[in-house]
Amino acid sequence: MRHYLGVAKKQGVTDEEIGAVEAIVMAVQGGRVKAQFAEAVAVTEG
């Protein structure tokens, strides 16, 4: 990850842009985990 951030900085990507992308990635991952949990609950409840 550090390598990619270093490359992004060299390409002129700002800290604000990196922060926005990180926020999007965390939101997507959170939604994926929530969906997996809901699926697991549905399977166990029958």
N, C-alpha and C positions, 0 to 999 in steps of 0.2 A: 504494500500500500504506500509506503514512504516513497518508493521509487516512482510510482505513478504521480504522486503529489509533487515530487520534484520536477518531473517532466512537465506537468501542467503549469507549474510556476514559471518554468523556462519558456513556455509557450505564451505566457502572458495572462493566464487564468487568474482571476483575483480571488482573494480569500472569501469574499461574499459569494462568488459563483460556486466555489468549492463547498461552502457551507450550505448553499441551497441544494446542491446535488446530494450531499450527505443527508440532509433532512428528508429528501424524497426517498432515498434508499432505505432509511430507517422506517419511514411510513409504509413502504411497500413490504418490507420484511415483517413489520408488525401485523399487517393485514394477512400476510401469508400464514404466520403463526396462529393468528386468531381463527382463520379458516380451517387449519389443520386440527386445532383443538375442537372446534365445533363438529367437524367430521368424526373425530374420535369419540366425542360424547354421543353423537347420533348412533354410532355403531354399537357402543356399549349399552345404550338404552333400548336398542332394538327397534 
